[in-house]
Structures are given as C-alpha cells and as structure tokens.
Amino acid sequence: MIDMNNRDDLEESEAQLKERSKIFRSKMVICLFTGFASGLPFFLLIQLLPAWLESEGISIAAIGALSLTQFPYIGKFLWAPFMDRFSPLGLGRRRDWMVISQTSLLLLIITLGFCSPKWDLALISIISLTIALFSATQDIALDAFRRELLSDNELGLGNSIHINAFRLAGLVPGSLSLILSHYLDWESVFIITALFMLPAIILTIVVKEPMTIDAEAKVLIIKEPKDPNLINFNLKNIISKPFTEFINRNGVKSALLILLFIFLYKLGDSMATALATPFYLQMGYSRIDIGLIAKNASLWPSVFGALIGGALMIKIGINRALWLFGFVQLFSIFGFIWLSINGPFTTIARDELILLAIVISFEALGVGLGTAAFVAFIAKTTNPLYTATQFALFTSIAAIPRTLINATTGFMVEFLGWTTFFGLCTVLAIPGILLLYKVAPWHDKSE
C-alpha cells in the first residue's frame, strides 16, 4: 500500500517544483526586459548617433571624439551609493530610479531627433551626455535589481539572457532605425526609436521590488535623520563601506588584479566596435544594407549565444566560460581585419553582402558570449549588501576603454588606417585573457 503521508509529501514536492519553475521563468523574462532597456540607449549612442552624424558629413575624428559624452558610464559609481539607500518615489529603491531614468531617456531621445548635426553639434553633445547620464543611472538600478532578483546559481543564465537581450536591443537603433532613415526624416526615426522604451517603463511599474538578500541591508537604508552629525556619519558609511568591504574581502593585491582584469577584458573588442557603423559606411555599404544585414546576422547568433552561453555557464561555471568566450571574442576582431583588407567596395554585390553578414554575425556571437560571462563574473564578485555601488564601480571601470580610449579611435583610424587599427585592437585584447590565470583560474574548485 502507498503511505498516504508519503503521497502528500510527493504532491507537495511536485507543487513546490512547479512553483519554483514558474518563478524561475518569470525571472528570466524580467532579465530579457532589463537587457533590452539597458541596450537601447547604449546602442543609440554608439550605432545610430555615429551613423546619423556620418551621413550628415561630420568627420570621423569628430564622431570618435563624441565618445567623451559617454563619461557618465565611467563615473556612475559616484552616485550609486545614494541610489543604494534612497527611494524618492516610494516604489522601491531600484524601481524608483528605473522609472525616472527610463522616462527621461524616452523624452531625451525624441528631443535629439529635432537637432541638426551641422548647426547644433554642441547641443547634440549635451543631449548625448544627458542620455548617457540617465542610461548609466538606469544601468545601476537594473544591475542591482537583477542581482537581488537572481540566486547565485541563476546568475549565469540570467545574465546571459540579459546580455543577449542587450545585444538584441541594438537591432532597433542599429538596424530598424537605419532602415527607416532611408524612408523617413530623422525626427520620425528618433521618435520611433524612443517609443521602444515604453515596454521597460510598463514592466518597471508592474513588477515587484526584489527582497533584500541580507536583513542587515535594511538597517543601512537612511530614513533622513535629523541629527546633522548622524547624517555625516551615514553618508561616510554610504560612500566608503562598499569599497572597503570589497578590498577587505579579497585583499589588496587580489582586489587590484580583479579591477585590472575588469579594465582589460573588454578593451580590444570595445575599441574594435567603437566605430563599426562608420566603418561599414566607409567600406561602401549603404545604411539600408547595414540595417538589413544587421537585422538578420545579429539576431540568430545572439539567440544562439543566449541559449548556449547560459547553458554552458551552468555546466562549466563562470571561470571556464570567461576563458572560452574570451577567445571567441578575441577572434571576432579578425572579421574586421578581413573586411578592411577586402574593402572599400565600389559596388556592393552579393559576395560583399555575405562578407558583411559573416563579420557582423561573428562579432555578435563573440562579443555577446564574452559579455555574458563577464557580467556574470562581476555579479558574482559583488556583495549583496552593496550591490548597486560595487556593480557600478566594476562596470564603470569596464567602461573606461569605451569612453576615454574610444574617443581617440577616430584619430587612430585617420593615422593608422582601418587594417592596422584593428590589428592593434587584437593585440590589446590579449592581456585581459592572460589575467584569467590569476582572477578566474580554469581549475578553480569553488566553481
């Protein structure tokens, strides 16, 4: 006979499994939306904006220098501690900043389209800087929200989905908007692009604030004390605690190596992709060619990367994924070298379109996989008590090459030429991989 108690336990266990499965799926859907919301303004700045300026006759050096408007991605750790503690709207300390930044981004992107690159370049720079400011603020909140939402064993898949959704978001400014610019005026293009922020705003309002992982975090949230000395003391803790905790937990030497690795791991591919759209245009491709090819060539490698990358990180761990995906990321730069040697093309035929598709698809796969493992590593390195601040610190360091060094890429291209420039990017991608011996060894028993 079947023991009724055992049967009840079995039914309860099955119910719990179904509930956990439902929660897991909902978490992954949320990661999909967070990735898309994060990627849209970012790719608008690095894909659509350069294409717009290049089509209006702005020099490649000036376009490259405009990367300096992305400075907020570097400095976001400066205001992240306050986002870790304050909730201005009452929705929750993550959702408040998400909805503020997302609404601001929608309005700013629309405003950008009503400017003229020839006459309003200074104003475009200011608006781009403000877009980067709110985009960086959104990233702080989204990264913290996702880290608090996911358990440790969900970080690999969750961050893989986030990163690949981030990459898929690039299809809007990097593909759809370029195609639309062939048929519509730029004002309409930017309005349509901005409206893709609406799903993120709706999701932010609908979802619940994640539970704080450690109860101590609740103690650290300031409730506006009246004593000025207490305010100063709390502000000191807010700013210093996340940084000292990271150093004390890892030791000074290991902490510095981790920060150096974060700086170098994405350096090569970040430089290589900084001027990708102007590069394609100078190789002879039209905006509609780039848009149509990017739509198809980026989509499937990104989907494949999401499935394979997430599954592999669960199977082999984050450390080994950093090794494998890092080499794929490195070899993807050779596609740009190959294209630069064969181009520029006077006429674009079927073979030239296939060549562009191969370069874009391999770049989407390599960068997507490498970034997925990289962000999972960053998430694992943070302490749940200081999620927003430490996550912002690490991603700020990772953004330094993309902002400061990439600002010189236009001058590098004018001096070196495209082929030599991409060769330099390949060389600069190697040190980050070599640092894996120290910060993420292949045979790490904790993995």
Buried (B, 14 or more C-beta within 10 A) or exposed (E): EEEEEEEEEEEEEEEEEEEEEEEBEEBBEBBBBBBBBBBBBBBBBBBBBBBBBBBEEBEBBBBBBBBBBBBBBBBBBBBBBBBBBBBEEEBBBBBBBBBBBBBBBBEBBBBBBEBEBEEBBEBBBEBBBBBBBBBBBBBBBBBBBBBBBBEEEBBBBBBBBBBBBBBBBBBBBBBBBBBBBEEBEBEEBBBBBBEBBEBBBEBBEEBEBBEBBEEEBEEBBBEEEEEEEEEEEBBEBBBEBBBEBBEEEBEEEEBEBBBBBBBBBBBBBBBBBBBBBBBBBBBBBBBBBBBBBBBEBBBEBBBBBBBBBBEBBBEBBBBBBBBBBBBBBBEBBBBBBBBBEEBBBEEBEEEBBEBBBBBBBBBBBBBBBBBBBBBBBBBBBBBBBBBBBBBBBBBBBBBBBBBBBBBBBBEBBEEBEBBBBBBBBBEBBBBBBEBBEEBBBBEEEEB
